[in-house]
Amino acid sequence: MDVILEVSDTFIWDYLYALVLPARPAPYDYPNKQLANATAPSFSSWQYKPATSFFSLEPSQAAYASAWPRDNIYRQCTTLFLIVWLFGLLIYFVFATLSYIFVFDKKTMEHPKFLKHQILLEMKQANSSFPVMALLTAPLMLLEIRGYSKLYDTTAEGPGRWYDFAQFPLFIFFTDFCIYWIHRGLHHPKVYKTLHKPHHKWIMPTPFASHAFHPLDGYAQGLPYHIFPFLFPLNKFAYIVLFVFINFWTIMIHDGEYIANNPVINGAACHSVHHFAFNYNYGQFTTLWDRLGGSYRQPEDELFQKEKKMSKKTWQKQIDVMEEVLKEVEGEDDRVYEPETKKSQ
């Protein structure tokens, strides 16, 4: 994340911090030791050091013009909070919108369990969660950029060339394992209705439901991604790529496009089953831990046949499962669905 911090500092934050928190002029014309006037430039002890050996961005004068230099811990934490919040929103709206336009089957909105004003509600839930999740995530990223993690820059600094490739399956394996148990734990009756039910509000989710959950729910399921580089080496550019991939994957498993009936990958079909059957398919990337944990439910074959996937017969089967399990998980259904008259128009 220090690479993202350096790039964004160079083009955005240096100027904003210089404007909002300008540094006082140095009391002396350093290094000449003469008294400075009010127009003399300020002096900062901060010195530029590239975040990566692959490129460098020469700082402008604005980098030295703030009372909070780039290495100020309060500035770093504030900036990381803003980056995670705003960058997360950008990824969410760009990818979810593209998925909605080009991938999501709009006929899903005719499903009897599609909520009234659902897409707007999904967006509102996501928007209210992002700043809280960013606030909780920023301290972990602060520890990363201040050198407490095992993030590395070049192959020579890491375990070796082999690990440049091995870190990706290791990351998937570790996070998939952790998220399975965190997600399953969120279904415990003592926490489900408070923390996880907001995400299960969407029985037939759209891509905009991907990040529409309680902020503590989202933070808990995102925690393994940020714990990983404190336990295992991880290339800092791989860290950025994986951050984008994770958000992209989260949108993909909510887009309702069941590309292939793959027994290993926990794709959109498996996750759709989780949304209407509740107590199955907790995994994020694979079906491994669901199979070992006895919580795997194979998607029905008709979900992979377009003419049957959106049939009333298939929908009724989903409704029957949902209503049966819902009595056990939630009790009464307090959702407000689209009226049948509007769906038939």
N, C-alpha and C positions, 0 to 999 in steps of 0.2 A: 504493500500500500504506500510505501515511501516514494515509489516512482510516480504514482498517481498524485500524491501530495506535491511533489516537486513540479510536475507539469501544470497542475492547477494553480499552484502558488505563482508560477511564472506568468501565467496569462490572466489570472483572475484575482486571487486572494492578496497578492502583494499590494495591488492598487487599492483594494477595498480596505485592508487594514491600515494602509498609509493614510487613507481618507478618514476613516472612523477613529483610529487610534494613532494619530501622528506622534512621532518622537519629538522630544524637546531638542532645540539646537544644542550642540555640545558646548560646554562652558569655555572651552579653549579651541583654538584653531589647530586641531590635532593634525600633524604631530609638531607643529611649530610653537605650541604652548602660548599663543597669543590669545587674548580675550576675543571671543567671537561676538558678532552682532546678531540681531534677530533674524537676519536672512541667511546666516551661515548654515551649512548642511549639518544634519545631525550625525552623531557618531554611533555606530553599532559594533559591538564586539563579535557579532555573528559573522562567520566566514563560510562561503559557499563550498560545499562538497557534493559532487554528483551522487545521486541515489543509486546509480548503476554505472558500470564501466562501459556500457554499450552506447551511451550518448550523454551529452551534457547540455544544459540550457543556461546560458550566461544570464545572471539576474540583472534586472534593470535597477535604476536608482531607487525605485519604489520598494525594493526588497530591503533597503536599509533605512527606510523612512517611517517605520512604525515603532511605537513603544513596545509592541510585541513582535520581536524578530521571529524568523521561521522556526527556530528551535525552542521557542517559548512553549512550555507544556500546556498552558491554557489556550494558546492559539492553536496548537496542534489538535487538542481535544475538540475545540469548537469547530475547526475546519473538517475534521474527520466526521463529526456528527452531521455537518451540512452536506458533505460528499455522499455519505451513506444514504441520507434521506433523499437528496435531490437526484443522485445518480440512480438510486433504487426506483424512484418515481419515473424517471426517464425510461429505464429498461421496461418497467411494468407497462406504461402506457404505449410505448412504441411497439413492443413485441406482442402485447395482448391485443392491441388494436389490429395489427397485421394478421394475427391469428384469427381474430374475429371476422375480418373481412375475407380472408383467403382460405381459411381452413374450417372454421366452425360452421356446422350445419344449422342454418337458421330454423329449420323445422323443429329442432329441439325445443324452441320456444313455445311450441304447441303442446308439449308434454303436460299432462294434468298436474304434475308436481313442479312446474315452473312457476316461480313466485311472481307476484304482482310487482312491477317496477324492479325486477331482479337485477338487471345490469347496473342500474343507478345505485341500488343498495350495495352491490359488490364493490363498486368504485368508492362509495362513501366509507365502507368498512376498511378498505385498503388504505385510503388516504388518512384515516384517523389512526391507523396502526403504524404507518411508516415512521413518523417522527419519534414515537416511543421506542420502537425497535432500534432505530438509529442511535438514540440516546443511550440505550443499554449496550449496544455493540461498540460504540466509539472507544470506551476504555480498553477493550481487548485489542483493538487496532492500535491504540496508543502504545500499549506494551510491545506490540510487534515492531513499530517503527523506532522505538527507543532501545531495541536490541535484545529483548527478552525472549524472542522466539527463535526458531531454527530456520527461518527464511534465509535463503542464500541467493547470490547474484549469478555467479558463473559456475560452470561445471567443475572447475578446479576447487571451488569452495564447498562443493557438495560431496556426497559419497562416491560419485563417479559417473561416467557416461551412462552406465546401465540404469542408474537411478533416475536420470532425466526422463526415462520412459516408464520405469516401474512406479514412480510416484503417483501416476494417474490411476492405475488400478488399485493401488494401496489406498489412495484417498477415497475412491468410490466404495471400496470394501469397508473401510473404517466408518465413514459417515453413514452408509446404508445400515450397518449394524446398530450404530448409536441411535439413528432416527427411528428405526423400527421400535426400539424399546421406549424411547421418549414418546413416540406417537401412541404406542399401545398404552403407556402410562396415562396419557391424556384422556384415554377412554375410561379410566377408572371412575366409578360413580361419584367419588368425592370431588373430582376436579372437572369432569366432563361438562356439566351444565354451565359452569363459570368460565372455563378457559377454551374448551374445544367446540362447544355447541355453535358459537358464532360462525365457524367454518362449515359445520354440517347443516347450517341453515339452507345451503344450496344443494338440494337433492339432485338436480340436473344442472351442474355447474357450467359456466361459460369461461373463456380464458380470463375474464376479469375477476373470477373467483379465486384465481391462483394465489393471490396475496391477501385475500379478504378473510382475515382471521383476527382473533384477539391478539393484541401486541405481545403478550407474554407467551402465547401459543407459538407465534411466529418466531420469537426470540429463542424459545426453548428448542424448536426444531432446527434453527439455524446455528445453534451453539456448537455442534460437532465440527462444522466447517472452520470455525475460528479456534477451536481447541487443537485441531490437527497440527498446525505448524508449531505448537508448543511442545508436542510429543514427537513429531517426526520432521525430518528435513523437508523443505518444500521450496522450490524455485519461486522467486518473487513474481516472475512473469506468469508462471503456471498458476500462482495464487490469483492473479487478476483474471486469467482466462477461466479458471474454475468458478470464480465468483459470478461471472457473466453466465457461464454454462448452467450453473445451479438455478439461477433465476429464470433462464430460458426453459430449462427442463420442467420447472414448476408450472410454467404456463402451458407447456406441451401436454402434460398429463391431465390438464383440465380442458383441453380443446375439443374433446369428444370425437376425435378422429382416430378410429381404431384401425391402424394401418395393417398390422399383422398379429396373428394369434401366436405370439412368441411365449413359450413357457418359462423363459428366464427373465426377460425384461418386464419390469413393472411399469407398463405404459399406460396410456389413457384408458384403455379398456379395464385393466385391473383397478385403476384408481376410481373409475366411474362406479364400479361395483362397490368400492369402499363407501362412496357417497350415498348410495341408496340402500346398502346392506349393513353399513355401520361397522360391524365387528370383524371385518375381514380386510386383508390386503393393506397392512400398515406400512409396508416397505416404501422406499423412495425410488430406488433405481432397479432393484432386482426382486425376484420372488423368493430368494434363498431363505431369508429369515422367517418369512411367513410359512414356508413349507416346514422348516424345522420347528417353528413355534406353534404349528397346528392352526394357523389363522388364514391359510391360503384358500381362496375361493376362485376357481377357474371361471373366467367370463364365458357366458353361453355362446355357442357357435353363431347364433343369429346376429350377435353384435357386430360380426365381421361381414355380414351380408346386408348391403345398403337397403335393399327392398324390404328386408325383415326388421332391420335395426330400428326403423321409425314406424313400425306397424303398431296398431292399437293393441294387438295381442301381446307383443313384446313389452310394451309400456305397462300393460295390466299386470304382467308377471313381475315387473320391477316394483310396481305399486304394492302388490300383495306382500312381497318380501319386505319392503320398506315399512309398511304399516304394522307388520307383525313384530319386527325387531324394534321399531320405534316405541312400542308400548313398554318394552323391557328397558330401553335406554333412556327415554325421555318422559314417558307417560303420555300425556296429551300432546297433540300436535298444535302448536300455536302459530304456525306459519300462515301467511295470507297468500293464496294462490291466484293466478290470473283467472278471471271468470271464463267459463266455458263459452259464453256468447261471443266474447272478444276473440277467442282462439279459433272459432269456427268461421269468422269473417274472412 
